[in-house]
Amino acid sequence: MNETVLTPILDLLDFAGIAVFALSGALVAARERQTFVTMGFFALVTGVGGGTVRDLLIDAPVFWMTDPWVAVICLATALIAWFTPVRMWDGKLLDYADAVGLAAYAVLGSAKAIAYGIPPVPAALMGIITGCVGGVIRDVVAGRPSIIMQPELYVTAAALGASLTVVGMQLSALLGVPDAYVWGTGFVAGFALRAAAIRFELGLPSYGSDHEAAPESADHSASDSPGSGPPG
């Protein structure tokens, strides 16, 4: 089914995601004391990066090339960042706002992929890409570590929202559940998981953490064992 997804709910999620990610990009440039041109660039690539990759992969028209408001939103957000002190955005406020954008983009990306006839698993991946790639581009250009390289739950939250969206849309036709409920559930679940990760510093175990602890515990068990001293 080669059709666009145009509903007030998805449009709202789209604009929320664009604005939040654009703000995070502009603030990175602001913290580096860059010019407004650089702030506008960071706002644009962060706001549209994930959606651009998604649209290219699913063979859809690149959304911000056909919607005149997207670039306006990004530049307006950069203008807000330019006239506000960076310390105003310090703390957890921007993290929670970013969680809104992440969840919104995960749902939107998956829903649009399904509408373009993409199979369920790739469609869920399109949601993850939509939610995460803009931030990756921002961090790479800024030369700073990306959050996806941290154990804190981030991609996992996008995956949850995207997966629930895909599964729900597959079942909605059979059960007669309105898509709006599916999208709302995916958004709330993705945001809730990311917000919990921010609040309680939840993360996944890193590779090698258990392996690194093993030799030390082995040494302790060896030294505590009877007759484990040097031979003779």
C-alpha atoms as one frame of an Amber mdcrd trajectory, in Angstrom:
protein
   0.000   0.000   0.000   1.812   3.054  -1.273   0.103   5.896   0.536   1.082
   8.510   3.025  -0.112   8.551   6.593  -1.874  11.824   7.167  -3.859  12.065
  10.376  -4.001  14.805  12.985  -2.455  12.504  15.613   0.532  11.503  13.497
   0.972  15.075  12.308   1.111  16.188  15.940   3.665  13.503  16.789   5.679
  14.510  13.731   5.855  18.187  14.644   6.605  17.383  18.300   9.491  15.150
  17.311  10.882  17.682  14.850  10.767  20.547  17.359  12.322  18.608  20.234
  15.154  17.117  18.210  15.805  20.428  16.477  16.098  22.065  19.888  18.569
  19.461  21.094  20.683  20.039  18.001  20.604  23.817  18.363  21.607  23.572
  22.027  24.656  21.468  21.161  25.832  24.290  18.900  24.917  26.871  21.554
  27.053  25.134  24.174  29.952  25.309  21.721  29.255  29.052  21.255  28.676
  28.712  17.522  26.994  31.158  15.141  23.284  31.175  14.404  23.991  29.604
  11.011  25.633  26.644  12.736  22.776  26.423  15.231  20.270  26.390  12.391
  22.235  23.669  10.632  22.373  21.511  13.749  18.661  22.055  14.355  17.818
  20.996  10.806  19.986  17.877  10.549  18.900  16.695  14.001  15.232  17.360
  13.376  15.003  15.715   9.961  17.916  13.251   9.958  16.050  10.149  11.084
  12.990  10.826   8.942  15.149  11.478   5.889  16.923   8.127   6.195  13.570
   6.401   6.728  11.988   7.962   3.660  14.964   7.093   1.465  14.872   3.482
   2.651  11.120   2.984   2.148  11.160   4.826  -1.189   8.893   7.635  -0.016
   9.189  11.342  -0.868  11.532  12.925   1.672   9.041  14.501   4.050  10.698
  17.840   4.631  11.117  18.448   0.908   7.349  18.396   0.424   6.195  19.971
   3.699   7.157  23.662   3.847   6.633  23.840   7.626   9.367  21.403   8.637
  12.342  23.648   7.870  10.455  26.594   9.365   9.958  24.688  12.623  13.642
  23.753  12.776  14.850  27.300  12.158  12.285  28.778  14.542  13.478  26.373
  17.220  17.060  27.434  16.580  15.930  31.031  16.978  14.396  30.196  20.361
  17.649  28.564  21.445  19.600  31.614  20.232  17.627  34.012  22.449  17.488
  31.837  25.570  20.361  31.082  27.953  21.719  27.548  27.721  21.428  27.110
  31.502  17.656  27.365  31.101  17.727  23.958  29.394  20.133  22.292  31.814
  19.063  19.404  34.009  16.522  16.733  33.144  14.006  18.961  31.344  15.598
  18.538  27.924  16.085  14.809  28.530  12.360  14.338  29.117  11.567  16.503
  26.106  13.916  14.340  24.047  12.019  11.294  25.332   8.830  12.790  23.890
  10.515  13.233  20.512  12.017   9.739  20.590   8.682   8.069  21.322   6.819
  10.220  18.819   9.274   9.513  16.008   9.372   5.776  16.778   5.598   5.543
  16.363   5.496   7.810  13.332   8.329   6.019  11.547   6.788   2.591  12.013
   3.294   3.732  11.043   4.557   5.366   7.871   6.602   2.293   6.941   3.543
   0.054   7.390   1.512   2.427   5.212   4.124   2.064   2.454   3.849  -1.707
   2.510   7.013  -2.457   4.469   6.917  -5.842   6.282   6.514  -5.772  10.080
  10.122  -6.313  11.226  11.690  -3.760   8.830   8.830  -1.384   9.677   9.725
  -1.575  13.362  13.356  -0.902  12.459  12.211   2.159  10.507  10.672   3.466
  13.715  13.945   2.977  15.573  15.899   4.653  12.779  13.478   7.588  12.682
  13.828   8.105  16.424  17.584   7.649  16.791  19.462   8.601  13.624  18.970
  12.364  13.922  20.671  12.355  17.315  23.463  10.145  15.984  24.130  12.593
  13.136  24.125  15.485  15.624  26.643  13.799  17.908  28.926  12.687  15.064
  29.044  16.184  13.563  29.632  17.684  17.023  32.382  15.144  17.739  30.890
  13.936  20.993  29.922  10.475  22.305  26.452   9.413  21.211  23.853   8.264
  23.697  23.394   5.034  21.755  26.933   4.124  22.874  25.822   4.282  26.510
  24.114   1.420  28.409  21.219   3.707  29.376  17.913   2.647  27.801  17.404
   4.735  24.676  17.239   2.609  21.542  15.319   0.061  23.619  12.609   2.647
  24.347  12.309   3.433  20.642  12.163  -0.289  19.882   9.333  -0.773  22.373
   7.211   2.009  20.914   7.918   0.942  17.338   7.206  -2.740  18.012   3.909
  -2.039  19.761   2.893   0.188  16.862   3.652  -2.464  14.261   2.002  -5.304
  16.171  -1.003  -3.161  17.015  -1.498  -2.045  13.421  -1.335  -5.657  12.260
  -4.004  -6.641  14.767  -6.164  -3.539  14.440  -7.681  -4.688  11.151  -8.641
  -8.023  12.698  -9.908  -6.704  16.011 -11.401  -3.464  14.793  -9.222  -1.347
  17.110  -8.749   2.221  15.820  -5.178   3.004  14.788  -5.246   6.072  17.015
  -5.355   3.825  20.091  -2.451   1.797  18.743  -0.339   4.885  18.129  -1.197
   6.299  21.538  -0.225   3.056  23.250   3.088   2.882  21.395   3.886   6.480
  22.243   3.024   6.161  25.939   4.978   2.914  26.304   8.083   4.266  24.576
   8.005   7.506  26.532   7.366   5.752  29.849  10.343   3.429  29.412  12.666
   6.259  28.410  11.396   8.472  31.262  11.960   5.637  33.738  15.501   5.220
  32.401  16.143   8.935  32.955  14.581   8.979  36.416  16.098   5.768  37.765
  19.197   5.554  35.525  18.130   2.231  34.055  20.454   0.564  31.608  21.308
  -2.727  29.958  24.335  -4.750  31.073  27.443  -4.059  29.029  29.273  -6.770
  27.160  32.142  -8.222  29.155  30.968  -6.987  32.546  30.402 -10.540  33.781
  33.556 -11.845  32.121  35.700  -9.197  33.762  34.332 -10.067  37.192  34.917
 -13.794  36.702  38.729 -13.903  37.146  38.548 -11.906  40.378  35.885 -14.169
  41.826  37.858 -17.175  40.661  40.962 -15.887  42.438  38.989 -15.405  45.651
  37.495 -18.873  45.468  40.912 -20.383  44.773  42.590 -18.617  47.700  39.760
 -19.540  50.037  39.801 -23.217  49.099  41.588 -25.659  51.421  44.943 -26.758
  50.098  44.976 -24.063  47.403  48.311 -22.619  48.459  51.596 -23.012  46.602
  52.666 -26.618  46.064  55.251 -28.190  48.403
